[in-house]
């Protein structure tokens, strides 16, 4: 589309503003149509039928690391080799990640000389743009965040290898390895190998492998991810990786089931701590999930139904970006094969302004900077677009408004 003059853009913007829009593209929440897909699950546990396959009474306490049939599903989901390498928890993987770091701070891992919280400085590598809540967890515990660039193959491994080899206060790295939040990239085979193999100055270094979008494909063309635990074991670094995932964007975002995978000794470490905070998870919800999905193949099959609902929404975003901003050399964006986000880069120094302009016109976007440690995007250029929750009509309208805001901010530069 031909470029509009600044005056024309301003006029268009004012027209949108006058419409009193109220559109929300902030968070990656599933839409109601997606949540409806799992409704039959609610009828699978009844007052007459609530036991596990082995006949355990799910109403009572116990089963700290989950019911056997759900551990089986998570074994395949998290790609670990046995159910001894799995904990099935409550509804949220973020809780499991938060609690892991809380325990590292208060008690340390088995190889830690002292709890992390008693060490003068603890740092974490944060590939960015990344998931804002990972960064909030670090900030919450006073873990210093070191920004590492994201490439289209995962974290920039030249930077990562150098930093972890030199600095023993660097205790870990966050990685969303598949269809990452927000850039949609999947770590290459080589990146996985380098992460598993690299020499770390800290003996108790951990990779927080948040595989939140492992089955969240948008098309038939799917990304493949190497098995990180196997790769670590091959290098003799069995304890290095902690893997997380959940059903939040498979069944119900508020009532899914989360799991953690790791070497049996890491799992035993976690279980010992877990037993201090719970006598057991919600097993009734685990039975619901196990009955509904049956096995990992059932999960994969179900995800095709999600893709059929959300892929057109992603397509609509891309189509409007292409039509309104394509060829103008003012913005670039990702075209992900899976996950929940599209990452938009606008001219340097304008992301905050674009988000503000959009907000003033009634289109709420994730705050600019949120995808970086300390909410500080050094180039002020990244905007995360979350297209799953709004309706198709809302998405199209919101994207048209956003495209005008991007052009307006670029013209004002
Ligand atoms: N990890 C990533 C990368 C996410 O994008 C999200 C949800 N936005 C979560 C974890 C949260 O997962 P859960 O609902 O299992 O806590």
Boltz pocket constraint, residues with backbone or C-beta under 6 A from the ligand:
constraints:
  - pocket:
      binder: B
      contacts: [[A, 28], [A, 91], [A, 92], [A, 93], [A, 94], [A, 95], [A, 131], [A, 176], [A, 181], [A, 210], [A, 212], [A, 245], [A, 246], [A, 247], [A, 248], [A, 253], [A, 258]]
      max_distance: 6.0
